[in-house]
């Protein structure tokens, strides 16, 4: 990027005075005296879109990131003009556009506090190598401003003082501060003076962000081509910003099947069939819960996608069926590279139909990947995506594979300097032909989309499960993800924690890391600590390269195995809690993981915290990130929290030491929470669950909790066949009241709730269930009061005589 002082001397690069204004419903056009046009679109009262052109007109308005289901509509739109500004006002924002410079300033309409302000604002320079412009935007960075987001960047959660590039890149064994890596999510949240806003720079070219690194009080973003096209979201809460961005770019199209939230085991590679069966049988023998087993590229014939190596897997349909009887869902990898082989049906069909990417002069793009020389489908062509989705018929519908894992889709190409397609490769881009410079960052997203379409078609009436390594904004609509080829070391445990939090605050919640590290080999202690973190990541998978040793839960020693089993069992107990959080993510865009700053932005102590996070709405977790640790210091956010292990109540708003030997980790439950739990299962669906435990954590005051249930798969929940139970806890000195309000038509298989009350400050003298007194004969009291009630109660009233001493 040319430094701004130099740019300022090149006056011909800048718009000058506004000489024209037009309004077309919610689109406002501001024209300057050198053909720059700003198109300002009011999408919602708190959501504005800014597009700039330097040639007097705009290109076709097309984006893979924006969902057609995004919420639009505003309550107020008023346009005023004074001597110096055009003033655009909604019910939440006031936007001033300078007549002299086209610079934009945005204020909170309620208190006139300045939220965001252009520094130079929009500027550009011509790209002599490729044509078009390098488009740039600079903003004022306010005192004390912090920045968050940008997807899977592997360093400190707060982006202040850093510079980043968005160019989807295969980054084997990346390290802290490696940039770029696997994803391009050009969205960030800014926070200053207690107010949060977001900016999504929807430009799929190589883009960069500078968060006050080059100049202390300036934040800027720019791209190597395309339009200056960005969306401005206003909170003022960070959660509002993230939910609004997720609404615009798309919430997941559906809930995942519940089994996808269980434990997954993967390695490059489990083969032949006997090895796969040995792994799955050991899980069941040792009673370590597991739902999914993965097949990496070695299951294929010569790494040809949609084929099977019959020496390793002579009858895949039988094997998959037998694994299913054990409770295992089989997930298979599919890469984009199609081997150049005239006897290979997928290659022949793709060639005959002209579905592969071409170079600028018409030759097919050729690159070496695992199968050798390959061609690559152009997933930006709708016809190619439809063809690709049809290739999954045998794999899914006939053989019974339950999930597909898209890898190498950055796209990664071996033995070339830039490890990907050359810039001149052409793409259809859904009728907007372009070079790979524009299509690169969305290639993996469109492959995942095509894969999702195939699985949705052939898995029906069950829900599809897709995983992708590469992603652009909006990919969360179709797929889950993981953070790529990490390393088995303690630094990467810290990175994994950061990345999962950052992905969640970037709208992509269904994410996790390769537990234990993909490259190299963890020791048992590191593996244990990583599992402890992993139970709180939505995507929960062990994956390793296999080059350095085994990485199953039993591969270390008996103590490690026992501790790992204990924590995986906790994950399975918490499945209804996580599933409920997923419902809120799919329904409202609510982040599944909340960094402390996302949880409580008003506490400045949270702005630079990296380790602690809230899982769902009411569980606080903090991994132990150093070897030989017997505990750690952590920050407890405001409020009162119960220690998960011993029910000790701590008051938040401060940092404190927490004991956590190798068989423990710091976990806290928010006061007043009602946490639903399942009995331990070896896999989802092993047991018909007749009773759900509700762990109730006493609070003096009120707290809301939820429990969402459905058939755990399928689409009936979209037709109202779900059960959403809303609980209100009200605690007083000598009584505790739990009210329940139910929504939905689904009849849950469980009939009763086992109520377990933690921290009750009085001895129970009476329990009324819907105004009828129930017996206390079965009340257990060993620190926790426990009894069983019908699931459909409306009010549970627990009374006491006196406070406990």
Buried (B, 14 or more C-beta within 10 A) or exposed (E): BEEBEEBEEEEEBBBBEBEEBEEEEBEBBBBBEBEBBBBBBBBBBBBBBBBBBBEEEBEEEEBBBBBEEBEEEBEEBEBEEEEEBBBBBBBBBBBBBBBEBBBBBBBBBEEEEBBBBBBBBBBBBEBEEBEBBBBBBBBBBBEEBBBBBBBBBBBBBBBBEBBBBBBBBBBEBBBEEBBBBBBBBBBBBBBBEEBBBBBBBBBBBBBBBBBBBBBEEBBBBBBBBBBBBBBBBBBBBBBBBBBBBBBBBBBBBBBBBBBBBBBBBBBBBBBBBEEBBEBBEBBBEBEBBBBBBBBBBBBBBEBBBBBBBEEBBEEBBEBBEBBEEBBBBBBBBBBBBBBBBEEBEBBEBBBEEEBBBBBEEEEBBBBEBBBBEBBBBBBBBEEBBEBBBBBBBBBBBEBBBBBBBBBBBBBBBBEEEEBBBBBBBBBBBEEBEBBBBBBBBBBBBBBBBBBBBBBBBBBEEBBBBBBBBBBBBBBBBBBBBBBBBBBBBBEBBBBBBBBBBBBBBBBBBBBBBBBBBBBBBBBBBBBBBBBBBBBBBBBBBBBBBBEEEEBBBBBBEEEBBBBBBBBBBBBBBBBBBBBBBBBBBBEEBBBBBBBBBBBBBEBEBBBEBBBBBBBBBBBBBBBBBEEEBEBBEBBBBBBBBBBBBEBEBBEBEEEEEBEBEBBBBBBBBBBBBBBBBBBBBBBBBBEEBEBBBBBBBBBEEEBEBBBBBBBBBBBBBEEEBBBBBBBBBBBEEBBBBBBBEBEBEBEBBBBBBBBBBBBBBBEBEEBBBBEEEBEEEEEEEEEBBBBEBEBEBEEBBBBBEEEEE
